[in-house]
Amino acid sequence: MFTLEGQTILVTGASRGIGAATAQLVLELGGTLVGSYQNAPGKLDTLQAEYGADRVLSVQVNLGEKGAGKRLWQEAMAFKGRIDGLVNNAGIAPETPIDADDEVWDKDWADVIAVNLQAVADLCRAAVLAFKKQGGGRIVTVASRAAFRGDIPECLHYAASKGALVAMMRSIARAYAKDGIYGFIIAPGWVKTDMATGIYEPGNEYKLQEIPMGDAAPAEEVGNMITFLLSGKVDNATGATFDINGASYVR
């Protein structure tokens, strides 16, 4: 058994999917939550009603905007005066054909890098600086199996951004373990979220057939791993990547 009692955790993209599942588990395990969202609070409204405004802060932010990661961190820190764990979950994955118009290609690549990489880098920077002052902390970043095996041609930007996250998190783990700062990587395959609804559409059966377990992973299983890593029970796994993909990609 593990607990997050006494910890304040910042989870990005916490309104739905993996982020919402993780947010709920943080609270069930006794932690305090700061959850970000872009368009609608979704699950965060339900959690705030259930656990109270003293344990749940909901922050609207567009992580594609310059400096958004830093602003989010500052608002999260103001809630309880410290953050013990950061979960980088928010991400986007537009489909951009390689023969798309230059304007579309440039915009989609810029958007993906801004949200999936630059905002995460800014949040990690703020976290490391704060964690060094307070004696440690943990960062869990949601990458993807695409970082290791690649993705479809329309998602070159997504795979590239997730590969960069892996390299960054490994570097953070190596550089700051001596300061009690630990970094972990989650690399999911298909997960039962809004982003994955397309795999159940007619004609996409092959996407499920490539998963030996036969279905996408429940978001709660990813949340279970994230909260376990935040608990401090396996800090010596810092720098490691945890695959949750139903054996669709085994390294």
N, C-alpha and C positions, 0 to 999 in steps of 0.2 A: 504494500500500500504506500502511496505517496501523497503529498499535499502541496498546495501552493499558499498555504496560510501565511499571511503577513507579506505576501508579494504583490506588487502592482505590475501588471503586464499590459503592454501596448500591442494590440493586434491590428494590423492594417487590413482593409477589405473585410471587415467583420460583420457586414450586414447580411451575408448569405454564404452558402457553400462552405468551403474549408474554414474560412475565417469565422463564420457564425458558429460552426461546430466547435471550434477551438475556444471561442469566447465563452460559450456555455460551459465547457469543461473547466475553464479557468475559474469560473464562479462556483461551480459545483465542488471544486477542490479547495475552496476557501480563499481564493485570490480576489484582488480588486482589478477591474478591467477598464482600460481606455481602448475604445474601438473606433476605428475610422471608417468612413464610407464616403462615396462620391455623390450619388444621386438621391438615394432614399435610405433611411436608417434600417429598414427591414427588421431583422431579428433583434437588433439592438434596442428597439422600442420595447419589445416583449421582455427582454432581459432586464431593462431598467425598471419596468413595472414590477417585475418579480423580485428583484434583488435590491432595488432602491437606488436613488441618485447618489447616495454616499459610496456605493460600490461600483457604479457603472457610469462612465462618462462617454458620451457619444460625440464624435467630432466629424463634421463635414469638411472634406478637403479634396481638391483635385490634385492628385500627385503628379499630374503631367505639367503642372505649372512650376516655373523656376522658383526654387527656394521653398517649395511646399513641404518637403520632408523636414527641413529645419523648423518651420513654423509648427508643424504637427508635434514634433518632439517638445518644443517649448510649451505648447498648450497641455500636453500630456504630463510634463513635469510639474506644471503648476497645480495639477489636481491634488496630488498627495505629497509633493515635494521630492519624490524620487520615483524612478522606474527600475524594476529589478530584472525584467525580461522584455525583449523585443521580438515580435513575430512579424517578419516581412512576408506577407501573404498576398497583398494586392498585386494584380497583374492584368494585362490585356493581351489579346491575341487576334488581331484582325487578320483576315486572309487577303494577302496581297500577291497577285500573280506576278511572275517575273516580267511579263510583257505589259504590265499596267502602265498607264500614263506616268510620265516623270513626276508630275505634281502629286499624284496619289502615292506613288512609290516613296517619294521624299517625305511626305507627311506621315505616312504609316510608320516608316522606320524611325522618324524623329519621335513620334508619339510612344512607340514601344520602348525605345531606349530611355525616354524621359521617365516613364512610369515604372518599367520593369528593372531598370538599372540605376539611373541617376538618383531617383528618389530613395531607392534602397541604400545606395552609397551614402547619401546625405544623412539618412537615419542611422546607419551604422557608424558613421563618423561621430554624430552627436552622442550615440550610445557609448562608444568607446571612451570618449572624453569624460562623460559623466560617470561611467563605471570605474574608471581609473581613480576618480576622486572618492568614490564611495566604497571602494574595496572589492569591486567585482560585479559581475552580471552575466546574463546569458542572451545570446542572439540565435534565433532559429529562423532560417530563411527557406522559403518554399521555392525550389527550383523546378526541375522537370526531368523525366527520363530523356526528353528531347536534348538536354544538355550533353548527353552521352551518346545517344544513338542517332541524333538528328531528328528532323521533323519533315512534314510534307513540304513540297516546293513553295506553297503559298505562305508558309510560316518560317521562312529563313530568319526573319528578324526576331521572332519569338525564341527560336532555338539559340540564336547568337546571344540574346540577352540573358538567357538562363545559363548558358555556358560561362558567361562572364561572371555571373553571381557565384557559381561554384568556385572559380579561381579566387574571387574576392574573399569569400568566406574561409577558404583554406588559408589564405594569407593572414586574415584576422586571427584565426585560431593559432597559427604558428607564432605570430608576433606578440600576442597579448595574453597567452595562457599564464605567463609569469605574473600578470597583474590580476589573476582571478577572473579573467574575461574569457568565456567559452563560446564557441560558435559551431553550429550544427546545420546540416543541409538535409532537407527532405526532397526527394525526387519522385513525385508521383507519376503514374501513368494516367489512364482515364479515371476520373473520380466522378461520382454521381452529384454533379452540380449543374447550374444553368448553362455553364460553358460547354457541357458535355452532352446536351440533349440531342445533338445531331447524330450521335452514334446509334441512337435507337430508331432513326428514320429509315424507311424502306430504301434498300440499295446500299446501306452502310453495315450490313450484317458482318462483313469481313472484319470490321473494326472490333467487334466483340469476339469473333472467332480467333483472333490473334492472341486473346487473353486466355491462358490455360485454365484460369479459375472461372471463365465463362461470363464475367460481368465486370463492370466498373467497380472500383472500391468505394465503400461508404465514406462520406466525408468525416464521419466520427472516428474512423480508424486512423486517418491522418491526424486528426485532433488529438487522439490518444497518444500518438508518438510525440507530437509537439509538446504537449503538457508534461509528458514523462521527461523529456530532455530539459524542460524548464525547471524541473523539480530539484535538480542537483544530485540525483541518484546515480548519474552516469557521466560525470564531468570529464572523466578520462577518455570519453569518446569524442572529445572536442576535435573538430576538423573532419569528422566522419560524415558520410552520406548515407541516408537511410532510404532504400527503395521501397515504394509501396505501389506495386503495379500488377499484382496477380500473376507474377512470373512471366509477364509479357516481354520483359527485358531483364535478363539475368547476367550480371557481370562476374 
